[in-house]
């Protein structure tokens, strides 16, 4: 909790902002007096409203001291720090008591806050922290922020927005790099210039004789209709968002490969465990005549056979996965005739 200081700037006559209408100055003085009274009563929100209104009417940098105190006591440390720093930078002729109080508040606030160093390769992009604008790139100094989770965004008219999340710790500087990607703007079709109409001179011509009309021929129905071949666009398996979409059977084969491989490993480990157990109990693998029962030996062989079969199926599934990955989704264009049949990876029109 910050120490509350009752040092307030309360007399506008001591300030030296740009020349202002006397009536406006009197209005600002009244607002400042009201804000000071509210501050002393503990109504920091009401006091901040009056101080902001006084600064808007009479923009003296010394009023930043009052604004900083109200923001600090309202639990708005970032806004308070900005106000105190502006007061120290621009109000050099303030009272020593006010300057000392501002330095103390700045030190306390900086100990409670962290900073975010924001980098962006795009110049002129607007940067916001938690939805509040903090300036345009490049940002030369880190941004003060309260400890905790924050969202940093950057936007520019010619790029897509960028967003990064950052966790700020008190007394530390967190680095954030924002990458803005250019917008994909399609090229506009060039308009075709209209050809000017040129009037052709009218020349009198001799009328040509009209040839006699041919005698009508009987219409004979064709035994087979004429078919027009029309090319149709081939479907694309990657048109809905990426190479991994639209490959259902590829993923089925890949999943089968994983499952069969896991089964083969499990069977091999079971065979090995049984073999070691028999080797210790009856000397099956010692090189001497085994004293193990036929059923125990058969169990080892059956597990070995199961592991080999599963490894073979795993290899076949892996090969199938590779073939489907290459073929599935590739367009196949055939000459269409009269109808259409949809298959796994192509549409055949007939």
PLY file of the C-alpha trace (Angstrom):
ply
format ascii 1.0
element vertex 350
property float x
property float y
property float z
element edge 349
property int vertex1
property int vertex2
end_header
0.00 0.00 0.00
1.41 3.37 -0.98
1.86 6.16 1.50
-0.82 8.83 1.00
0.56 12.33 0.79
-1.64 15.33 1.49
0.61 17.68 -0.49
-1.64 19.17 -3.17
-1.32 21.96 -5.68
-4.28 24.13 -4.82
-3.53 27.65 -6.11
-3.50 28.16 -9.87
-2.00 31.62 -9.51
1.37 29.99 -8.88
1.22 28.03 -12.16
2.49 29.20 -15.52
0.73 27.49 -18.42
0.17 29.15 -21.80
-1.94 32.31 -21.88
-5.56 31.46 -21.07
-8.80 33.39 -20.83
-9.26 34.67 -17.23
-12.73 33.16 -17.01
-11.36 29.74 -17.98
-8.63 30.09 -15.37
-11.21 30.96 -12.72
-13.28 27.93 -13.70
-10.19 25.69 -13.43
-9.37 27.18 -10.01
-12.88 26.35 -8.79
-12.55 22.76 -10.06
-9.15 22.42 -8.40
-10.52 23.66 -5.07
-13.42 21.21 -5.26
-11.08 18.35 -6.14
-8.77 19.13 -3.23
-11.71 19.10 -0.80
-12.90 15.74 -2.15
-9.38 14.31 -1.90
-9.04 15.29 1.77
-12.38 13.54 2.45
-11.07 10.33 0.83
-13.22 10.58 -2.30
-10.31 9.94 -4.69
-12.50 9.13 -7.70
-14.41 12.41 -7.38
-11.18 14.31 -6.80
-9.59 12.78 -9.95
-12.61 13.82 -12.02
-12.24 17.42 -10.83
-8.46 17.46 -11.36
-8.82 16.13 -14.92
-11.43 18.78 -15.69
-9.19 21.50 -14.26
-6.26 20.30 -16.38
-8.44 20.24 -19.51
-9.45 23.87 -18.87
-6.04 25.09 -17.70
-3.29 22.64 -18.85
-0.60 23.35 -16.29
1.95 20.52 -15.81
1.86 21.16 -12.05
-1.66 19.76 -11.92
-0.13 16.38 -12.83
0.94 16.10 -9.19
-2.70 16.11 -8.02
-3.71 13.72 -10.83
-0.86 11.37 -9.90
-1.85 11.29 -6.22
-5.52 10.55 -7.02
-4.59 7.76 -9.46
-2.14 6.26 -6.97
-4.71 6.14 -4.16
-7.30 4.65 -6.54
-4.99 1.69 -7.21
-3.96 2.78 -10.71
-0.18 2.71 -10.39
0.67 2.91 -14.09
-1.40 6.07 -14.62
-0.06 7.53 -11.37
3.56 6.93 -12.39
3.00 8.60 -15.77
1.46 11.66 -14.09
4.26 12.02 -11.52
6.96 11.66 -14.20
5.28 14.34 -16.33
5.10 16.60 -13.27
8.83 16.17 -12.55
9.75 16.69 -16.21
7.66 19.82 -16.90
7.05 21.53 -13.54
10.59 22.48 -12.63
9.50 25.56 -10.63
7.12 23.66 -8.31
7.57 23.82 -4.57
10.35 21.69 -3.02
7.75 19.86 -0.93
5.79 18.82 -4.03
8.95 17.77 -5.91
10.14 15.67 -2.97
6.68 14.01 -2.68
6.69 13.23 -6.41
10.16 11.64 -6.26
9.08 9.48 -3.32
5.91 8.34 -5.10
7.86 7.53 -8.29
10.31 5.36 -6.35
7.49 3.47 -4.58
5.56 2.92 -7.80
8.56 1.66 -9.77
9.29 -0.93 -7.08
5.75 -2.29 -7.47
5.67 -2.38 -11.29
7.38 -4.24 -14.13
8.10 -3.23 -17.71
7.45 -4.63 -21.18
10.01 -4.02 -23.92
8.11 -4.24 -27.23
9.86 -4.79 -30.56
8.19 -4.74 -33.98
9.80 -4.68 -37.41
6.89 -2.66 -38.85
7.14 1.11 -38.39
3.97 3.05 -37.68
2.00 0.17 -36.15
-0.27 0.98 -33.21
0.59 -0.98 -30.06
-1.90 -1.69 -27.27
-1.52 -3.35 -23.88
-4.73 -4.96 -22.61
-6.71 -3.01 -25.21
-5.26 0.40 -24.27
-3.07 2.15 -26.84
0.49 2.84 -25.66
1.93 4.42 -28.82
3.20 3.75 -32.34
6.22 1.69 -33.34
9.09 2.00 -32.83
8.63 2.26 -29.04
11.94 3.58 -27.73
11.29 2.96 -24.02
9.73 -0.02 -22.20
6.08 0.22 -21.13
5.26 0.13 -17.40
2.75 -2.55 -16.38
1.36 -4.10 -13.21
2.60 -7.60 -12.29
0.55 -10.39 -13.85
-0.73 -11.51 -17.22
-1.01 -8.96 -20.06
-1.95 -9.09 -23.74
0.12 -7.05 -26.20
-1.24 -6.36 -29.69
-0.06 -4.45 -32.75
-2.06 -3.43 -35.81
-1.36 -1.69 -39.11
-3.56 -0.95 -42.10
-1.37 -3.02 -44.46
-0.84 -6.06 -42.22
-2.70 -8.63 -40.19
-2.82 -7.91 -36.44
-0.28 -9.55 -34.11
-0.93 -10.68 -30.53
1.41 -11.91 -27.80
0.77 -12.83 -24.16
3.32 -11.87 -21.51
3.70 -12.46 -17.78
5.10 -9.36 -16.02
7.01 -9.53 -12.74
7.71 -6.60 -10.42
11.13 -5.04 -10.95
11.81 -6.92 -14.23
11.65 -6.23 -17.97
9.87 -8.72 -20.26
10.74 -8.83 -23.96
7.93 -9.11 -26.53
8.42 -9.31 -30.32
5.41 -8.70 -32.56
5.48 -10.07 -36.13
3.08 -8.39 -38.56
2.37 -10.24 -41.82
1.38 -8.34 -44.99
-2.18 -8.64 -46.17
-2.73 -10.74 -49.29
-4.36 -8.24 -51.65
-5.48 -9.76 -54.98
-4.48 -7.87 -58.08
-7.41 -5.98 -59.54
-8.38 -6.89 -63.07
-7.21 -4.28 -65.52
-10.19 -2.66 -67.31
-10.23 -3.08 -71.06
-10.24 0.24 -72.81
-13.26 0.66 -75.03
-12.41 1.01 -78.67
-13.69 4.27 -80.14
-16.45 3.93 -82.67
-15.35 5.15 -86.10
-18.08 6.12 -88.48
-17.68 4.30 -91.78
-18.61 6.20 -94.93
-21.74 4.92 -96.57
-21.15 3.70 -100.12
-24.01 2.91 -102.45
-23.81 -0.69 -103.69
-25.64 -2.54 -106.37
-28.26 -4.90 -104.93
-27.24 -8.51 -105.22
-29.68 -11.02 -106.60
-31.40 -13.19 -104.01
-30.63 -16.88 -104.61
-33.58 -19.28 -104.70
-34.38 -21.03 -101.47
-33.36 -24.72 -101.37
-36.10 -27.27 -101.11
-36.66 -28.44 -97.57
-35.02 -31.73 -96.70
-36.72 -34.32 -94.51
-35.60 -34.32 -90.90
-34.05 -37.64 -89.92
-33.83 -38.47 -86.24
-30.33 -39.36 -85.17
-29.93 -42.79 -83.68
-27.38 -41.64 -81.14
-27.18 -38.25 -79.46
-24.09 -36.12 -79.86
-22.21 -35.81 -76.57
-20.19 -32.72 -75.68
-17.14 -33.18 -73.53
-16.96 -30.50 -70.86
-13.95 -30.29 -68.57
-14.84 -29.92 -64.92
-12.50 -28.70 -62.19
-10.94 -31.50 -60.19
-11.57 -31.46 -56.43
-8.68 -30.54 -54.21
-8.15 -32.33 -50.90
-6.25 -29.38 -49.50
-8.79 -26.67 -50.37
-10.31 -26.74 -46.87
-7.35 -25.61 -44.85
-4.10 -27.60 -45.13
-2.19 -30.70 -46.29
-3.30 -32.69 -43.23
-7.03 -32.19 -43.86
-8.99 -34.39 -46.25
-6.65 -37.41 -45.71
-8.92 -39.66 -43.73
-7.52 -42.97 -45.00
-3.93 -41.77 -44.64
-4.53 -41.09 -40.95
-6.30 -44.46 -40.54
-3.27 -46.23 -42.01
-0.89 -44.17 -39.85
-2.87 -45.02 -36.72
-2.85 -48.69 -37.66
0.92 -48.54 -38.07
1.31 -47.14 -34.57
-1.06 -49.69 -33.01
0.52 -52.67 -34.81
4.01 -51.46 -33.90
2.99 -51.18 -30.25
1.52 -54.70 -30.39
4.70 -56.06 -31.95
6.84 -54.49 -29.24
4.53 -55.85 -26.53
4.63 -59.37 -28.01
8.43 -59.24 -28.32
8.84 -58.15 -24.73
6.46 -60.91 -23.56
8.45 -63.49 -25.56
11.70 -62.23 -24.12
10.34 -62.26 -20.58
9.09 -65.86 -20.97
12.40 -66.94 -22.48
14.41 -65.44 -19.61
12.09 -67.06 -17.09
12.53 -70.51 -18.67
16.28 -70.02 -19.00
16.55 -69.40 -15.28
14.15 -72.16 -14.21
14.96 -75.03 -16.57
17.98 -73.99 -18.65
16.15 -73.54 -21.96
18.69 -71.14 -23.40
21.87 -72.47 -21.71
23.02 -74.64 -24.64
22.34 -77.96 -22.84
19.42 -80.21 -23.34
16.38 -78.31 -22.07
14.49 -79.69 -19.16
11.49 -77.38 -19.76
8.09 -78.76 -20.60
6.82 -78.78 -24.17
4.01 -76.39 -23.28
6.50 -73.81 -21.92
8.66 -74.07 -25.03
5.58 -73.79 -27.25
4.55 -70.62 -25.37
7.89 -69.00 -26.21
7.59 -69.96 -29.88
3.99 -68.74 -30.13
4.95 -65.35 -28.71
7.89 -65.15 -31.08
5.59 -65.95 -34.01
3.06 -63.34 -32.89
5.78 -60.69 -32.64
7.08 -61.51 -36.14
3.57 -61.38 -37.63
2.85 -58.06 -35.96
6.15 -56.61 -37.20
5.26 -57.70 -40.73
1.83 -56.08 -40.49
3.45 -52.94 -39.09
5.73 -52.71 -42.12
2.80 -53.22 -44.50
0.78 -50.52 -42.73
3.73 -48.13 -42.90
4.09 -48.70 -46.65
0.33 -48.18 -47.09
0.56 -44.93 -45.12
3.28 -43.63 -47.41
1.36 -44.55 -50.56
-1.87 -42.97 -49.30
-0.02 -39.84 -48.17
1.28 -39.40 -51.72
-1.91 -40.34 -53.58
-4.89 -39.42 -51.40
-6.35 -36.04 -52.30
-4.49 -35.64 -55.60
-6.87 -34.57 -58.40
-7.49 -37.03 -61.25
-9.15 -35.58 -64.31
-10.95 -37.89 -66.73
-13.01 -37.14 -69.82
-16.64 -36.83 -68.70
-19.40 -38.33 -70.85
-22.93 -38.44 -69.49
-22.96 -38.83 -65.71
-20.76 -38.78 -62.60
-19.52 -41.25 -60.02
-17.63 -40.07 -56.94
-14.81 -42.29 -55.71
-12.14 -42.09 -52.99
-9.76 -39.61 -54.58
-11.39 -38.55 -57.87
-14.68 -37.84 -59.57
-15.21 -39.75 -62.84
-17.82 -38.28 -65.15
-19.33 -40.55 -67.83
0 1
1 2
2 3
3 4
4 5
5 6
6 7
7 8
8 9
9 10
10 11
11 12
12 13
13 14
14 15
15 16
16 17
17 18
18 19
19 20
20 21
21 22
22 23
23 24
24 25
25 26
26 27
27 28
28 29
29 30
30 31
31 32
32 33
33 34
34 35
35 36
36 37
37 38
38 39
39 40
40 41
41 42
42 43
43 44
44 45
45 46
46 47
47 48
48 49
49 50
50 51
51 52
52 53
53 54
54 55
55 56
56 57
57 58
58 59
59 60
60 61
61 62
62 63
63 64
64 65
65 66
66 67
67 68
68 69
69 70
70 71
71 72
72 73
73 74
74 75
75 76
76 77
77 78
78 79
79 80
80 81
81 82
82 83
83 84
84 85
85 86
86 87
87 88
88 89
89 90
90 91
91 92
92 93
93 94
94 95
95 96
96 97
97 98
98 99
99 100
100 101
101 102
102 103
103 104
104 105
105 106
106 107
107 108
108 109
109 110
110 111
111 112
112 113
113 114
114 115
115 116
116 117
117 118
118 119
119 120
120 121
121 122
122 123
123 124
124 125
125 126
126 127
127 128
128 129
129 130
130 131
131 132
132 133
133 134
134 135
135 136
136 137
137 138
138 139
139 140
140 141
141 142
142 143
143 144
144 145
145 146
146 147
147 148
148 149
149 150
150 151
151 152
152 153
153 154
154 155
155 156
156 157
157 158
158 159
159 160
160 161
161 162
162 163
163 164
164 165
165 166
166 167
167 168
168 169
169 170
170 171
171 172
172 173
173 174
174 175
175 176
176 177
177 178
178 179
179 180
180 181
181 182
182 183
183 184
184 185
185 186
186 187
187 188
188 189
189 190
190 191
191 192
192 193
193 194
194 195
195 196
196 197
197 198
198 199
199 200
200 201
201 202
202 203
203 204
204 205
205 206
206 207
207 208
208 209
209 210
210 211
211 212
212 213
213 214
214 215
215 216
216 217
217 218
218 219
219 220
220 221
221 222
222 223
223 224
224 225
225 226
226 227
227 228
228 229
229 230
230 231
231 232
232 233
233 234
234 235
235 236
236 237
237 238
238 239
239 240
240 241
241 242
242 243
243 244
244 245
245 246
246 247
247 248
248 249
249 250
250 251
251 252
252 253
253 254
254 255
255 256
256 257
257 258
258 259
259 260
260 261
261 262
262 263
263 264
264 265
265 266
266 267
267 268
268 269
269 270
270 271
271 272
272 273
273 274
274 275
275 276
276 277
277 278
278 279
279 280
280 281
281 282
282 283
283 284
284 285
285 286
286 287
287 288
288 289
289 290
290 291
291 292
292 293
293 294
294 295
295 296
296 297
297 298
298 299
299 300
300 301
301 302
302 303
303 304
304 305
305 306
306 307
307 308
308 309
309 310
310 311
311 312
312 313
313 314
314 315
315 316
316 317
317 318
318 319
319 320
320 321
321 322
322 323
323 324
324 325
325 326
326 327
327 328
328 329
329 330
330 331
331 332
332 333
333 334
334 335
335 336
336 337
337 338
338 339
339 340
340 341
341 342
342 343
343 344
344 345
345 346
346 347
347 348
348 349
